[in-house]
Amino acid sequence: MSNTRGKETAVLLLAQVIFIVLFGLFVDYGYDAGPGHVQLEKQDLNESGKELTFEQLYPMYQDVHVMMLIGFGFLMTFLKRHGFGSVGFNFLLTCYIIEWSTLVNGWFGMITTNKSKIELNLEGLLNADFAVATVLISFGAVLGVASPVQLVLMATLEVVFYNISLYIGVEVLGVLDIGGSIFIHAFGAYFGLSVARMLYRKTQAENEKEDSEYHSDIFAMIGTLFLWIYWPSFNAGPAMDNERHRAVINTVLSLSACTVTTFALSSVLNKDAKLNMVHVQNATLAGGVAMGASADLIVYPFGALLVGTTAATVSTLGFHFLQPILLAKLKVHDTCGVHNLHGMPGVLGAIVSAIAIRIANVETYGNSFEKLFSERPVDSQAGFQIVGVAVAVSIAMVSGCLTGLLLKLPFWDNLTTEEYYEDEVFWDCQEEQPSGYEATKTKEQETILLGGE
């Protein structure tokens, strides 16, 4: 089996030294986190609603942080022999990306602000978590088939490409995407799928260790429930005032409708009319993804329910019909089904946002209209939403393929067939009790020691 201890240690420690140096050169406390007298000078600005205060932002940031570490981490524990790897590597990637994306996000931010330093505040940490989410989505596509060194390299490159996509989409094209349907979910999904395509080997899909067990599915449901509960904070975190309140309402309604529809469709798609735990763990969350790009817009409560219902339909049918076709025809092995949970619902979110923007008017939005749609007429903005998702997906697929080709180089510790979906390759696993041949052999040894027959 692979022994990446030396390479992984060298890569991580070298990266940590580089991070320390770069933080020393480029990163400082932001205005809000500076000396105490600065806070008093900025009090009027915060009260005017132009910028979120610490008290407004920190609860949302905590919620998003829980999603990254517990939600995503436990959602991936469905593999019966890969629980340590799912939670553990999720933990590692989260912390690594927080550091790396703080730098990369900040450098791209310096382009638009003309500042000489990355001024770090809580909003910057929230943006770092959004980059974390993007990479963890991609991680799901290659779960169990990539080594730790490969995952770190993938994360390093993806954060850069994610920022390129975000800069082009938001700064150049002016796309609206408050909850990340386009630049987090769709980008992360299609980047990960492209990497998975490059790493594909037939034995990935024919490996019995890719199955789940009763207890592993229960652990995965913990991740689902944490993601479901905190998803409104993910979609509403960057918003302010009425838009934030509206984003929470829209997301809760969309998730609720999505869950009900998923349960209905899952049983009807099963020949024995039984529920499929894969659908319940994943498709129930698609409403949060699809609602992201238009979470702060006026879609009306019935519209939020419609979005959730449509997302559940797309996601559940994707798991049942489309995922096997992608594997058989395009050789895309998607361990966690990120295409169904993040990819297609992300594109759906872009379409929903285009419709919601196209029908927006001053009478409906009041004072919010100028704040949300000040850049261009709504009919043009609606078109740019579609252009934005096309650009994001294109960048994701091209950069994902290039990253996947790089990861295939032999010195990045490609896994063998026996090492797929197996914790024992990288973790010190203590079995609760021996099984099979080992149990029989142990029994024979005990009998001999006791002098029995």
N, C-alpha and C positions, 0 to 999 in steps of 0.2 A: 504493500500500500504506500501511497505517497507520504513523504515526510517533508512538509513545508515549514517546519518549525524555524529553520535557519533563514529561509527566504522571507517568510512572513515577519519574523522579528526584525530583520534588516530593513525591510520596506517600511514597516510601521515606525521604527525608531528614527530612521532617516527622515521620514515625512514629519515626525514630531519636532525634530530639530529644525527643519526648514520652516515649519509653522511658527515656531518660537521666534526665529529670526525675522520672518515676514511680518508677524504681528508687531514686533518691536519697531520695524521700519515704517509700517503703513497704518496701524490701527491705534486709535485712541478712544477715550470715552466720548460719547456724543454730548450734545448740548444739555440734554435732560439729565445725564449722569455726571455732569461736571461739578465744580465747586458749588457749595450751598447757595451763594449769593446769585448764581446764575438762575437757579430755580425761581427766585422771587421776581427776577426780571421777566421771566417767561410766563408768569402766572396768568396775565391777561390774555395771552395768546391761546393757552389751553382752555380757558373759560369761554372763549369765543367759538369753540367748536372747530377750529381750523386744524387742530392736531389732537390725537388721542393722548390722554394722560396715562401715567403708569397704572393708576387704579382702574382705568377702563380697559387697558390692554393686557395686564398681567393675568387676569382670570382666563381670557381667551388663549393666551400663550400657554398657560398650564394645560388647558384642555387639548390643544394641538400636540403638546409634548407627550401627553398620555397616549394620544392616538399613535404617535410614532413608535413609542417603546413598548406599550402593552397591546394596542390595537393591531398594528401591523405584525408585531412579533408573534403574538399568540395565534393570529389568523393563519400563519404559515406552519403551525405545528401539526397539521393534519397528517403529515407523513409519519408512518409508524416507527421509522428508524432514524428520523432526522429532527427530533424535537430540540436537542441542544443546538444544532446548527441553525435552526430557524430562529429561535429566540436569541441565541448568542451572537450570531453574525449580524442579525438585525440591530442588536445593541452596539456592536463594533462599528457598523456602517453609520449608524445615527451619530455617534460621537465624532467619528472621523469627518463626516460631511459637515457637521456644525462648524468645525474649525476651517475646513477647506472652503466651504461655500461662503463663510463670512468674508474671506479674502476675495474670492472671485466675484461674489455679488457686489462687494464694495468697490472693486476695481471698475466694474461696469457702471456702478453708480457714479464714480468719479468722472466718467466720460460726460454725463449729463449735468453734473453739478459744478464741474471745474474746480473741485476741492483737491487739496494735496494730501489729505488724510482720509482714512475710512473712519467716520465718526460713529461708533457703535452704541446703539441703544436697544431698547426692548423690541422695537419694530424691526431692527436688523436681525435680532435673534429669531423673531417670528418668520422673517423671510428665509433665514437659514433652515428652519424647519420645513418650509415649503420645498426647498431644494432636497431636503432629506426625503420627503414624501415622494418626490419624483424618482429618486434613485431606488427607494424601497419598492416602488411599483415595478421597476425594471428587475429588481432582485427576485421578485416573485416569478418572473418568466423563466429564470435560470436556476430556481431553487433546487438544490441537491445535485446539480450537474456542473457547478463551478467551484474551484478551490478558493480559499480566502485571499490568496494573492491576486487571483483573477478578479474577484469581487472588488477589492480595493482599487485595482487599476481601472476597472469599469466605472466605479464611482468617481474617480479622479477626472476621467475624461468626460463623463456625462454631465457633471456640474458645469463644465466649460461650455459644452454644446447647449445645455439647458439655458444658460445665460445668453448665448447667442440668439437662440430662438426667442427668448423673452424680450431681448433688446429689439430685435427686428419687429416682433409682433406688437409690443406695447409702445415703444418709443418711436419707431419708424411708421408703422401702420396704424397705431392708435387703437388697437383692439381692446375691448372691454372684457375682462375675465376675472371678476372679483374672487371667485372660488376655485379657480384653476382648472376648470373643465378642459381647457385647450392646452395650456402651457405646463400643466402638472400631470393631469391624468392621461390625456391623449398622447402627449409627448413621452411620458414615462413608459406607457404601455408599448408604443410602437418602437421606441428605442430598445426596450428589453426584448421584444419579439424579434427584432432584427439581429440582436446579439445571439438570441437562442437559435435562430436559423443558421447562423455561421458556426455555432458549436454543435449543431445537430449530429447525432449518430443514432442509428436504428435501435441500438440496445437501450437507449434512454426510454423509449416508449414500450419496450418489451420487458421491463424490469419489474419483478414482483414487489420489490421494496418501495415502489411508488404508491402502493396502496395505503389506505388509512386503516385504523382500528377504532373500536368503540371509544376508548379513552382518549385517543389522539384527536378524534373529531369533537369530543367535548371540550378539550383545551382550545381547539380552533374556534369554537363558538364563543369562548371568552373574548377573543380578539374581535369577533364580529360585534358583540354587544358593546364593547368599549368604543369601537369605531362609530357605531350607530348613535350612541349617546352623545358623543362629543363632536359629531360631524357638523352641527350647526355653528360651532365656534370656528371650525376650519373655513367654512364658507363666509362667515360674517366677520372674521377677525380684522381684516383690513378696512372694513366699512366704518362709516361714522353716522351719528344722528339717526334719522328715520330709516336710512338705508340699512343700517346694521340691524335694527329691530325687524325690518321687513325680511332681511336675509335669514334670520333665525326662523321666523314663521314659515317662510317658503320651504326651507330645508326640512323642518320637522314634518310638514304636511307631505312633501315629496317622499321622504323616507317611509312614512307611515303607509301611504298608498302603495309604494314599491313593495313593502313587506307583505301586505295582504295579497297583492297580485302574485308575488312569487310563490306563496304557499298554495294559491289556487292552481297555478300553472304546473308547479312541480308534481303535484299528485296526479294531475290529468295526463302528464307526459309519461308517467310510469305505468307499465303494463299491469301492475298489481294495485294501482291507485295509491301507492305509498309515497311519502315525501322523500326527496333526495337531499341529504345533508349538504352536498356541494352547493346546491342551489340556495339553500337557506343561509349558508355561511357567506355567500358572495353576492348573489343577485339581489338580496335584500338591501344591499348598500348602494346599488346602482343609482337609486334616486338621488342620493347625495352628490354623486358625480355629475349627473345630468343637470342638476339644479345649479351647479357652481357658477357658470358663466352669467346666469341671469338671476342669481340669488337676491341681489339688491334692486332688481327691477320690479316694476309693477306687472306681475303676471296673474294676479288675483288668486285667491285661495283655491278656486276650482281649477285654475291653470296649473298650480303646483301639484295638485292631485293628479292631473292629467299627465304631467311630466313624469311623476313617480310611477304611474301605471305603465306608461310607454317604456320607461327605462327597465322596469322589471320584465316586461315582455321581451325586449331586445336581449337582455342579459340571459334570462332563463333559456330562451330558444337558442341563444348562442352556445351556451354550455351543452345543450342536448343535441343540436344538429351541426352547428358550424365548427366547433372545436375539433371534432373527429375529421372533418373534411380538410381543415387547415393542416392537420398532421399528415393525413394520407396523401394529399395532393401537393402541398407546398413544403412539406417537411419542417413545419414550424411546431416544435414541441413546447408547449406552454404549461409549465408545471402547475401554476396557481390559477390559470385561466384569466390572466390580466386583460386579455383582449375583450372578454365578456364583461368584466367588472369595470375596467378603466378605459379601454380603447374605444369601443363602440358607444358606450354612454358618454364619453368625453366628446366625441364627434356630435352625438345627439345634443349635448349641452350647447355646442356652438350654434347648431341649427335653431334651437329654442331661443337663444339670445338674439339671433338675427331676426326672428319673427317678433319677439317682444320689443326690440328696438324699432323695427319698421313701423309698428302701430303706435309708438309712443307719441304723445303730444303734450303741449303746455297745459291744457285743461286738465289732463289726467295727473300729471306730475307736479304741477304748481312750481314752487321754488326749487324743487329737485331737478327740474328739467335742465336748467342752465348748468347746474353742477355736474350732471351726468353726461350731457350731450352738447358740450360747448365747442367741441373740435370741428364738427362737420354736421350737415343735415342728416336726419335719422335714416333716410333711404340709402345714403352713401355709407353710413356707419354699419348698417345691416349687411351690406355687401362686403365690407372689410372684415366682418366677423367670419364669413366663409373663407375669404382669402387667408385670414389669420390661421385658421385650423389647417388649411391646406399647406401653408408654409411650415407650421409647426410639425406636422406629420412627415413632411418631406425631409426636413432637417433631421428629425428623429430617425428615420429609416436609413438615410445615407450615413449619418454619423454612427448609428448602431451597427450597421454592416462593417464599417471600417474598424470600429472598436472590437467587434467579434472576430474579425480576421487577425487583429493584433493579439487577442487573447488566445488564439489557437497556436501561437508559436510555442514550441516545446518547453522553453525555459520558464513558462508561466504555470507549470504544474497542471497540465490537463489531467482530468480524472479518467481512470479506467472504468470498464463496465462494472467490475466488482465494487468500485468505490462510489458509484452513484447512490444518492439518497441514504448514505450511511454515516452515522455519527462517529463510529469507532475510528474512522480515518483520521479525524482531527481532534477528537475529544477523549478524555479519560473516562470511559463509561463503566460504571459498576452495575452489573446485572443484579436484580433483586433476588433471583434464584436461577440456578442453572437449568437448562432445558435440553431436550432431545438427547443426543449422544453424550453430551457433557454430564447430564444428570445420571445416566446409566453408568458411566465410567466412575463418577464420584461414589455411587452406591456400592460398586464392586470394590473400590479401594477401602471404604469403611468396613466392609465385611471381612476383608483380609486382615486389616489392622486389629479387629476385634477377635480374630481367630475363628471366625465362622466359616461355613462352607460357601 
